Amino acid sequence: MSMTIRPARPDEAGLVLAFVRELAEYEKLLHEVEANEADMAAALFAPEPKVFCDIAEWDGAPAGVAIWFYTYSTFTGRHGIWLEDLYVRPEHRGRGIGKGLMVRLAKRCVDEGLSRFAWWVLNWNEPSRVFYRSIGAVAQSEWTVKRVDGEALRKLAAGS
C-alpha cells in the first residue's frame, strides 16, 4: 500500500468538485456549495491561478485533497499558506493521508520562506481538532472571523 501526493491536473476539476461536495456533506454544509466544475477549472487551472490543489492517492485511487492559496502578513512581511479545504475520504482515513497533505504544505512553507500556515476548523469537528493539535496546531482564540457575503456584500459594495 502506498500514498502519493501530486498537484491536481486540468482534467480533474470534476474530481476536485466531488471532494469539495463530500467535505461539505460531512460538514453539513452541502446546501452552501455553489461552485460547479467550470468554476473549479477556471480557478485552479487559469494561466495565473490564485488557488491550488494537491491530491493524495492511495494505491493510485484518489483518497484526499488539500485546496490552498497564498496569503500575506503585514506583520511578518512575508507570505503564508491558507488551507481552504482538507478532506480524506472515509475509507482512506487512518492511513496518514491527511498528515501527508499537511506535511507537504508545511514543507512548501519552509522551502519558500513563508511565515504562516493557517486554516479554520469547525468547533464541533472534534476528530479534526484532535488531529490538528497532534501536529502542533494552536487555536487562535484572540481573533474572531467575520464575513460579508450575499445581500450584505452587495449593499456594502453599493456604499450602503
Backbone as JSON Lines, residues from 0, in Angstrom:
{"i":0,"aa":"M","n":[0.84,-1.17,0.0],"ca":[0.0,0.0,0.0],"c":[0.89,1.24,0.0]}
{"i":1,"aa":"S","n":[0.53,2.22,-0.85],"ca":[1.37,3.4,-0.92],"c":[0.55,4.65,-1.19]}
{"i":2,"aa":"M","n":[1.09,5.77,-0.69],"ca":[0.46,7.06,-0.88],"c":[1.35,7.91,-1.76]}
{"i":3,"aa":"T","n":[0.73,8.63,-2.67],"ca":[1.42,9.66,-3.45],"c":[0.59,10.94,-3.34]}
{"i":4,"aa":"I","n":[1.28,12.07,-3.39],"ca":[0.61,13.37,-3.37],"c":[1.15,14.15,-4.55]}
{"i":5,"aa":"R","n":[0.24,14.74,-5.29],"ca":[0.62,15.46,-6.51],"c":[-0.36,16.61,-6.74]}
{"i":6,"aa":"P","n":[0.05,17.58,-7.58],"ca":[-0.88,18.66,-7.93],"c":[-2.04,18.1,-8.76]}
{"i":7,"aa":"A","n":[-3.21,18.7,-8.59],"ca":[-4.35,18.33,-9.42],"c":[-4.03,18.67,-10.87]}
{"i":8,"aa":"R","n":[-4.58,17.87,-11.78],"ca":[-4.38,18.08,-13.22],"c":[-5.6,18.77,-13.83]}
{"i":9,"aa":"P","n":[-5.42,19.48,-14.93],"ca":[-6.54,20.2,-15.55],"c":[-7.77,19.35,-15.87]}
{"i":10,"aa":"D","n":[-7.6,18.07,-16.1],"ca":[-8.76,17.22,-16.39],"c":[-9.46,16.72,-15.13]}
{"i":11,"aa":"E","n":[-9.06,17.23,-13.94],"ca":[-9.6,16.73,-12.69],"c":[-10.5,17.74,-11.95]}
{"i":12,"aa":"A","n":[-10.99,18.75,-12.63],"ca":[-11.87,19.72,-11.98],"c":[-13.09,19.02,-11.39]}
{"i":13,"aa":"G","n":[-13.62,18.04,-12.08],"ca":[-14.77,17.29,-11.57],"c":[-14.43,16.51,-10.3]}
{"i":14,"aa":"L","n":[-13.25,15.93,-10.26],"ca":[-12.8,15.2,-9.07],"c":[-12.65,16.16,-7.89]}
{"i":15,"aa":"V","n":[-12.05,17.31,-8.13],"ca":[-11.87,18.3,-7.06],"c":[-13.24,18.73,-6.54]}
{"i":16,"aa":"L","n":[-14.17,19.0,-7.43],"ca":[-15.52,19.37,-7.01],"c":[-16.18,18.24,-6.22]}
{"i":17,"aa":"A","n":[-15.97,17.02,-6.62],"ca":[-16.53,15.88,-5.88],"c":[-15.98,15.86,-4.45]}
{"i":18,"aa":"F","n":[-14.68,16.09,-4.29],"ca":[-14.09,16.15,-2.95],"c":[-14.72,17.29,-2.14]}
{"i":19,"aa":"V","n":[-14.89,18.46,-2.76],"ca":[-15.48,19.6,-2.08],"c":[-16.9,19.27,-1.63]}
{"i":20,"aa":"R","n":[-17.66,18.64,-2.49],"ca":[-19.04,18.28,-2.14],"c":[-19.07,17.24,-1.02]}
{"i":21,"aa":"E","n":[-18.15,16.28,-1.04],"ca":[-18.07,15.29,0.04],"c":[-17.73,15.95,1.37]}
{"i":22,"aa":"L","n":[-16.78,16.88,1.35],"ca":[-16.43,17.61,2.55],"c":[-17.63,18.42,3.05]}
{"i":23,"aa":"A","n":[-18.29,19.11,2.16],"ca":[-19.45,19.93,2.54],"c":[-20.55,19.06,3.14]}
{"i":24,"aa":"E","n":[-20.75,17.88,2.58],"ca":[-21.75,16.98,3.14],"c":[-21.36,16.55,4.55]}
{"i":25,"aa":"Y","n":[-20.1,16.21,4.75],"ca":[-19.59,15.84,6.07],"c":[-19.8,16.97,7.07]}
{"i":26,"aa":"E","n":[-19.56,18.21,6.61],"ca":[-19.67,19.37,7.49],"c":[-21.11,19.88,7.61]}
{"i":27,"aa":"K","n":[-22.05,19.19,6.98],"ca":[-23.46,19.57,6.99],"c":[-23.66,20.94,6.34]}
{"i":28,"aa":"L","n":[-22.87,21.2,5.29],"ca":[-22.92,22.48,4.58],"c":[-23.11,22.31,3.07]}
{"i":29,"aa":"L","n":[-23.58,21.15,2.65],"ca":[-23.73,20.9,1.22],"c":[-24.64,21.94,0.56]}
{"i":30,"aa":"H","n":[-25.61,22.42,1.29],"ca":[-26.53,23.43,0.76],"c":[-25.82,24.75,0.41]}
{"i":31,"aa":"E","n":[-24.61,24.95,0.92],"ca":[-23.87,26.18,0.63],"c":[-22.96,26.08,-0.59]}
{"i":32,"aa":"V","n":[-22.79,24.89,-1.14],"ca":[-21.9,24.73,-2.29],"c":[-22.58,25.26,-3.54]}
{"i":33,"aa":"E","n":[-22.0,26.3,-4.09],"ca":[-22.48,26.9,-5.34],"c":[-21.56,26.58,-6.51]}
{"i":34,"aa":"A","n":[-20.32,26.24,-6.21],"ca":[-19.31,26.01,-7.25],"c":[-19.73,24.85,-8.16]}
{"i":35,"aa":"N","n":[-19.32,24.96,-9.41],"ca":[-19.52,23.87,-10.36],"c":[-18.17,23.5,-10.96]}
{"i":36,"aa":"E","n":[-18.17,22.52,-11.82],"ca":[-16.92,22.03,-12.4],"c":[-16.19,23.13,-13.18]}
{"i":37,"aa":"A","n":[-16.94,23.94,-13.91],"ca":[-16.32,25.03,-14.68],"c":[-15.66,26.05,-13.74]}
{"i":38,"aa":"D","n":[-16.3,26.33,-12.6],"ca":[-15.7,27.24,-11.62],"c":[-14.37,26.68,-11.12]}
{"i":39,"aa":"M","n":[-14.36,25.39,-10.81],"ca":[-13.13,24.76,-10.31],"c":[-12.03,24.82,-11.37]}
{"i":40,"aa":"A","n":[-12.39,24.49,-12.59],"ca":[-11.4,24.51,-13.67],"c":[-10.84,25.91,-13.86]}
{"i":41,"aa":"A","n":[-11.72,26.91,-13.86],"ca":[-11.28,28.29,-14.07],"c":[-10.37,28.76,-12.93]}
{"i":42,"aa":"A","n":[-10.69,28.39,-11.7],"ca":[-9.89,28.84,-10.55],"c":[-8.55,28.13,-10.46]}
{"i":43,"aa":"L","n":[-8.57,26.83,-10.61],"ca":[-7.35,26.03,-10.38],"c":[-6.39,26.02,-11.57]}
{"i":44,"aa":"F","n":[-6.93,26.17,-12.78],"ca":[-6.09,25.96,-13.96],"c":[-6.04,27.18,-14.87]}
{"i":45,"aa":"A","n":[-6.28,28.35,-14.32],"ca":[-6.15,29.6,-15.06],"c":[-4.67,29.82,-15.39]}
{"i":46,"aa":"P","n":[-4.38,30.71,-16.34],"ca":[-2.96,30.98,-16.66],"c":[-2.16,31.41,-15.43]}
{"i":47,"aa":"E","n":[-2.73,32.18,-14.54],"ca":[-2.07,32.58,-13.3],"c":[-3.03,32.27,-12.14]}
{"i":48,"aa":"P","n":[-3.12,31.0,-11.73],"ca":[-4.11,30.62,-10.71],"c":[-3.86,31.31,-9.37]}
{"i":49,"aa":"K","n":[-4.95,31.53,-8.67],"ca":[-4.89,32.13,-7.33],"c":[-5.13,31.09,-6.24]}
{"i":50,"aa":"V","n":[-5.52,29.89,-6.64],"ca":[-5.8,28.8,-5.71],"c":[-5.21,27.52,-6.3]}
{"i":51,"aa":"F","n":[-4.81,26.62,-5.4],"ca":[-4.08,25.42,-5.81],"c":[-4.67,24.2,-5.14]}
{"i":52,"aa":"C","n":[-4.39,23.04,-5.69],"ca":[-4.96,21.82,-5.16],"c":[-3.95,20.68,-5.25]}
{"i":53,"aa":"D","n":[-3.77,19.99,-4.14],"ca":[-2.96,18.78,-4.11],"c":[-3.91,17.6,-3.89]}
{"i":54,"aa":"I","n":[-3.67,16.54,-4.61],"ca":[-4.48,15.33,-4.48],"c":[-3.61,14.22,-3.95]}
{"i":55,"aa":"A","n":[-4.13,13.55,-2.93],"ca":[-3.45,12.37,-2.38],"c":[-4.11,11.14,-2.99]}
{"i":56,"aa":"E","n":[-3.27,10.21,-3.4],"ca":[-3.77,8.93,-3.93],"c":[-3.27,7.8,-3.03]}
{"i":57,"aa":"W","n":[-4.1,6.8,-2.88],"ca":[-3.72,5.6,-2.16],"c":[-3.8,4.45,-3.16]}
{"i":58,"aa":"D","n":[-2.65,3.86,-3.46],"ca":[-2.57,2.82,-4.49],"c":[-3.22,3.26,-5.8]}
{"i":59,"aa":"G","n":[-2.99,4.52,-6.15],"ca":[-3.47,5.06,-7.42],"c":[-4.89,5.59,-7.41]}
{"i":60,"aa":"A","n":[-5.62,5.4,-6.32],"ca":[-7.01,5.87,-6.24],"c":[-7.07,7.2,-5.49]}
{"i":61,"aa":"P","n":[-7.83,8.18,-5.99],"ca":[-7.96,9.45,-5.28],"c":[-8.49,9.23,-3.86]}
{"i":62,"aa":"A","n":[-7.76,9.71,-2.87],"ca":[-8.12,9.45,-1.47],"c":[-8.33,10.72,-0.65]}
{"i":63,"aa":"G","n":[-7.67,11.81,-1.02],"ca":[-7.77,13.04,-0.24],"c":[-7.36,14.24,-1.05]}
{"i":64,"aa":"V","n":[-7.65,15.4,-0.49],"ca":[-7.4,16.64,-1.21],"c":[-7.04,17.75,-0.23]}
{"i":65,"aa":"A","n":[-6.18,18.65,-0.68],"ca":[-5.89,19.9,0.04],"c":[-6.02,21.02,-0.98]}
{"i":66,"aa":"I","n":[-6.89,21.97,-0.69],"ca":[-7.08,23.14,-1.55],"c":[-6.58,24.34,-0.76]}
{"i":67,"aa":"W","n":[-5.69,25.11,-1.37],"ca":[-4.98,26.15,-0.63],"c":[-4.64,27.34,-1.51]}
{"i":68,"aa":"F","n":[-4.24,28.43,-0.86],"ca":[-3.79,29.62,-1.57],"c":[-2.8,30.39,-0.7]}
{"i":69,"aa":"Y","n":[-2.08,31.31,-1.33],"ca":[-1.12,32.13,-0.61],"c":[-1.82,33.3,0.07]}
{"i":70,"aa":"T","n":[-1.34,33.64,1.26],"ca":[-1.8,34.81,1.99],"c":[-0.6,35.74,2.15]}
{"i":71,"aa":"Y","n":[-0.84,36.86,2.81],"ca":[0.25,37.78,3.11],"c":[0.03,38.38,4.49]}
{"i":72,"aa":"S","n":[1.08,38.43,5.29],"ca":[1.03,39.03,6.61],"c":[1.82,40.33,6.61]}
{"i":73,"aa":"T","n":[1.13,41.42,6.89],"ca":[1.85,42.69,7.01],"c":[2.72,42.69,8.26]}
{"i":74,"aa":"F","n":[2.36,41.89,9.26],"ca":[3.15,41.84,10.49],"c":[4.5,41.16,10.26]}
{"i":75,"aa":"T","n":[4.52,40.07,9.49],"ca":[5.78,39.37,9.24],"c":[6.46,39.88,7.97]}
{"i":76,"aa":"G","n":[5.69,40.53,7.1],"ca":[6.25,40.99,5.83],"c":[6.48,39.86,4.85]}
{"i":77,"aa":"R","n":[5.83,38.72,5.09],"ca":[6.02,37.56,4.23],"c":[4.67,36.9,3.93]}
{"i":78,"aa":"H","n":[4.7,36.1,2.91],"ca":[3.51,35.32,2.55],"c":[3.37,34.11,3.47]}
{"i":79,"aa":"G","n":[2.21,33.51,3.4],"ca":[1.91,32.27,4.1],"c":[1.0,31.44,3.23]}
{"i":80,"aa":"I","n":[0.52,30.34,3.77],"ca":[-0.44,29.49,3.06],"c":[-1.7,29.4,3.9]}
{"i":81,"aa":"W","n":[-2.83,29.55,3.24],"ca":[-4.14,29.32,3.85],"c":[-4.69,28.03,3.28]}
{"i":82,"aa":"L","n":[-4.98,27.09,4.14],"ca":[-5.59,25.82,3.75],"c":[-7.1,26.01,3.75]}
{"i":83,"aa":"E","n":[-7.68,26.04,2.59],"ca":[-9.13,26.24,2.49],"c":[-9.89,24.96,2.81]}
{"i":84,"aa":"D","n":[-9.44,23.86,2.23],"ca":[-10.11,22.57,2.46],"c":[-9.09,21.46,2.59]}
{"i":85,"aa":"L","n":[-9.3,20.6,3.57],"ca":[-8.55,19.36,3.72],"c":[-9.6,18.27,3.89]}
{"i":86,"aa":"Y","n":[-9.53,17.25,3.06],"ca":[-10.53,16.18,3.16],"c":[-9.9,14.86,2.74]}
{"i":87,"aa":"V","n":[-10.18,13.84,3.53],"ca":[-9.78,12.48,3.21],"c":[-11.04,11.63,3.22]}
{"i":88,"aa":"R","n":[-11.22,10.88,2.17],"ca":[-12.4,10.02,2.08],"c":[-12.43,9.03,3.24]}
{"i":89,"aa":"P","n":[-13.62,8.77,3.8],"ca":[-13.73,7.92,5.0],"c":[-13.0,6.59,4.89]}
{"i":90,"aa":"E","n":[-13.09,5.93,3.75],"ca":[-12.46,4.62,3.62],"c":[-10.93,4.67,3.61]}
{"i":91,"aa":"H","n":[-10.38,5.88,3.51],"ca":[-8.92,6.04,3.49],"c":[-8.37,6.69,4.77]}
{"i":92,"aa":"R","n":[-9.24,7.01,5.71],"ca":[-8.78,7.67,6.93],"c":[-7.97,6.7,7.8]}
{"i":93,"aa":"G","n":[-7.08,7.28,8.6],"ca":[-6.25,6.48,9.49],"c":[-5.0,5.94,8.83]}
{"i":94,"aa":"R","n":[-4.71,6.36,7.61],"ca":[-3.53,5.89,6.88],"c":[-2.44,6.94,6.76]}
{"i":95,"aa":"G","n":[-2.65,8.11,7.4],"ca":[-1.64,9.16,7.32],"c":[-1.8,10.08,6.12]}
{"i":96,"aa":"I","n":[-2.92,9.98,5.42],"ca":[-3.11,10.8,4.21],"c":[-3.29,12.27,4.56]}
{"i":97,"aa":"G","n":[-4.13,12.55,5.57],"ca":[-4.3,13.94,5.99],"c":[-3.0,14.54,6.45]}
{"i":98,"aa":"K","n":[-2.27,13.78,7.25],"ca":[-0.97,14.27,7.73],"c":[-0.02,14.46,6.55]}
{"i":99,"aa":"G","n":[-0.03,13.55,5.6],"ca":[0.82,13.7,4.43],"c":[0.54,14.98,3.66]}
{"i":100,"aa":"L","n":[-0.73,15.32,3.5],"ca":[-1.09,16.56,2.81],"c":[-0.63,17.78,3.61]}
{"i":101,"aa":"M","n":[-0.76,17.72,4.94],"ca":[-0.33,18.82,5.8],"c":[1.2,18.96,5.77]}
{"i":102,"aa":"V","n":[1.9,17.85,5.82],"ca":[3.37,17.88,5.75],"c":[3.83,18.51,4.44]}
{"i":103,"aa":"R","n":[3.18,18.14,3.35],"ca":[3.55,18.7,2.05],"c":[3.42,20.23,2.05]}
{"i":104,"aa":"L","n":[2.33,20.74,2.62],"ca":[2.13,22.19,2.65],"c":[3.09,22.85,3.64]}
{"i":105,"aa":"A","n":[3.34,22.22,4.77],"ca":[4.3,22.77,5.73],"c":[5.69,22.83,5.09]}
{"i":106,"aa":"K","n":[6.05,21.8,4.35],"ca":[7.34,21.78,3.66],"c":[7.42,22.92,2.64]}
{"i":107,"aa":"R","n":[6.32,23.14,1.93],"ca":[6.29,24.25,0.97],"c":[6.54,25.57,1.7]}
{"i":108,"aa":"C","n":[5.91,25.75,2.85],"ca":[6.11,26.97,3.64],"c":[7.59,27.15,3.99]}
{"i":109,"aa":"V","n":[8.18,26.09,4.51],"ca":[9.59,26.16,4.91],"c":[10.48,26.4,3.7]}
{"i":110,"aa":"D","n":[10.27,25.64,2.63],"ca":[11.11,25.77,1.43],"c":[11.01,27.14,0.79]}
{"i":111,"aa":"E","n":[9.83,27.77,0.86],"ca":[9.62,29.07,0.22],"c":[9.81,30.24,1.18]}
{"i":112,"aa":"G","n":[10.19,29.97,2.43],"ca":[10.4,31.03,3.39],"c":[9.11,31.73,3.81]}
{"i":113,"aa":"L","n":[8.01,31.0,3.79],"ca":[6.73,31.57,4.18],"c":[6.63,31.59,5.7]}
{"i":114,"aa":"S","n":[5.85,32.53,6.23],"ca":[5.84,32.71,7.68],"c":[4.73,31.96,8.4]}
{"i":115,"aa":"R","n":[3.66,31.58,7.69],"ca":[2.5,31.0,8.38],"c":[1.81,29.95,7.53]}
{"i":116,"aa":"F","n":[1.17,29.03,8.22],"ca":[0.31,28.02,7.61],"c":[-0.93,27.99,8.49]}
{"i":117,"aa":"A","n":[-2.07,28.38,7.95],"ca":[-3.27,28.55,8.77],"c":[-4.51,27.99,8.07]}
{"i":118,"aa":"W","n":[-5.55,27.75,8.89],"ca":[-6.82,27.25,8.38],"c":[-7.87,27.39,9.47]}
{"i":119,"aa":"W","n":[-9.11,27.13,9.09],"ca":[-10.22,27.09,10.05],"c":[-10.6,25.65,10.29]}
{"i":120,"aa":"V","n":[-11.2,25.41,11.44],"ca":[-11.81,24.11,11.72],"c":[-13.12,24.39,12.46]}
{"i":121,"aa":"L","n":[-14.15,23.68,12.08],"ca":[-15.44,23.86,12.74],"c":[-15.34,23.46,14.21]}
{"i":122,"aa":"N","n":[-15.97,24.23,15.07],"ca":[-15.9,23.97,16.51],"c":[-16.4,22.58,16.9]}
{"i":123,"aa":"W","n":[-17.39,22.07,16.21],"ca":[-17.95,20.76,16.57],"c":[-17.14,19.59,16.04]}
{"i":124,"aa":"N","n":[-16.18,19.85,15.16],"ca":[-15.45,18.78,14.48],"c":[-14.28,18.3,15.35]}
{"i":125,"aa":"E","n":[-14.61,17.6,16.41],"ca":[-13.59,17.18,17.38],"c":[-12.54,16.25,16.77]}
{"i":126,"aa":"P","n":[-12.89,15.3,15.88],"ca":[-11.82,14.48,15.29],"c":[-10.76,15.31,14.57]}
{"i":127,"aa":"S","n":[-11.2,16.33,13.84],"ca":[-10.23,17.19,13.15],"c":[-9.46,18.04,14.14]}
{"i":128,"aa":"R","n":[-10.12,18.54,15.16],"ca":[-9.44,19.36,16.16],"c":[-8.35,18.55,16.86]}
{"i":129,"aa":"V","n":[-8.65,17.29,17.19],"ca":[-7.65,16.41,17.81],"c":[-6.48,16.2,16.85]}
{"i":130,"aa":"F","n":[-6.79,15.92,15.59],"ca":[-5.74,15.71,14.59],"c":[-4.86,16.96,14.48]}
{"i":131,"aa":"Y","n":[-5.45,18.14,14.38],"ca":[-4.66,19.36,14.23],"c":[-3.79,19.62,15.45]}
{"i":132,"aa":"R","n":[-4.32,19.36,16.64],"ca":[-3.49,19.5,17.84],"c":[-2.31,18.53,17.8]}
{"i":133,"aa":"S","n":[-2.54,17.34,17.27],"ca":[-1.47,16.32,17.23],"c":[-0.31,16.73,16.33]}
{"i":134,"aa":"I","n":[-0.57,17.63,15.38],"ca":[0.52,18.08,14.5],"c":[1.06,19.44,14.92]}
{"i":135,"aa":"G","n":[0.63,19.9,16.1],"ca":[1.2,21.13,16.65],"c":[0.41,22.4,16.39]}
{"i":136,"aa":"A","n":[-0.78,22.3,15.82],"ca":[-1.59,23.5,15.55],"c":[-2.13,24.06,16.86]}
{"i":137,"aa":"V","n":[-2.18,25.38,16.94],"ca":[-2.67,26.07,18.12],"c":[-3.85,26.95,17.71]}
{"i":138,"aa":"A","n":[-4.95,26.85,18.44],"ca":[-6.13,27.68,18.16],"c":[-5.81,29.14,18.41]}
{"i":139,"aa":"Q","n":[-6.3,30.0,17.56],"ca":[-6.09,31.44,17.68],"c":[-7.36,32.07,18.25]}
{"i":140,"aa":"S","n":[-7.58,31.91,19.52],"ca":[-8.84,32.33,20.14],"c":[-8.96,33.85,20.31]}
{"i":141,"aa":"E","n":[-7.88,34.58,20.11],"ca":[-7.97,36.03,20.26],"c":[-8.53,36.73,19.03]}
{"i":142,"aa":"W","n":[-8.8,35.98,17.97],"ca":[-9.35,36.53,16.74],"c":[-10.75,35.96,16.51]}
{"i":143,"aa":"T","n":[-11.64,36.78,16.0],"ca":[-12.97,36.34,15.62],"c":[-13.12,36.51,14.13]}
{"i":144,"aa":"V","n":[-13.52,35.47,13.44],"ca":[-13.7,35.52,11.99],"c":[-14.97,36.32,11.68]}
{"i":145,"aa":"K","n":[-14.87,37.22,10.74],"ca":[-16.01,37.99,10.25],"c":[-16.14,37.74,8.75]}
{"i":146,"aa":"R","n":[-17.36,37.79,8.25],"ca":[-17.59,37.56,6.82],"c":[-18.75,38.41,6.36]}
{"i":147,"aa":"V","n":[-18.62,38.96,5.17],"ca":[-19.71,39.66,4.5],"c":[-19.94,38.93,3.18]}
{"i":148,"aa":"D","n":[-21.17,38.48,2.95],"ca":[-21.49,37.83,1.68],"c":[-22.95,38.08,1.32]}
{"i":149,"aa":"G","n":[-23.36,37.57,0.17],"ca":[-24.75,37.69,-0.25],"c":[-25.23,39.13,-0.34]}
{"i":150,"aa":"E","n":[-26.42,39.37,0.17],"ca":[-27.03,40.7,0.1],"c":[-26.23,41.73,0.88]}
{"i":151,"aa":"A","n":[-25.67,41.34,2.02],"ca":[-24.86,42.28,2.8],"c":[-23.63,42.73,1.99]}
{"i":152,"aa":"L","n":[-23.04,41.83,1.24],"ca":[-21.9,42.18,0.39],"c":[-22.33,43.16,-0.71]}
{"i":153,"aa":"R","n":[-23.46,42.89,-1.32],"ca":[-23.95,43.79,-2.38],"c":[-24.24,45.18,-1.82]}
{"i":154,"aa":"K","n":[-24.84,45.25,-0.63],"ca":[-25.12,46.54,-0.01],"c":[-23.83,47.28,0.32]}
{"i":155,"aa":"L","n":[-22.86,46.59,0.86],"ca":[-21.58,47.22,1.19],"c":[-20.9,47.75,-0.07]}
{"i":156,"aa":"A","n":[-20.93,46.96,-1.12],"ca":[-20.31,47.37,-2.39],"c":[-20.99,48.61,-2.98]}
{"i":157,"aa":"A","n":[-22.28,48.76,-2.7],"ca":[-23.03,49.91,-3.19],"c":[-22.84,51.12,-2.31]}
{"i":158,"aa":"G","n":[-22.1,50.96,-1.21],"ca":[-21.86,52.08,-0.31],"c":[-22.93,52.26,0.74]}
{"i":159,"aa":"S","n":[-23.86,51.32,0.86],"ca":[-24.94,51.44,1.84],"c":[-24.52,50.91,3.2]}
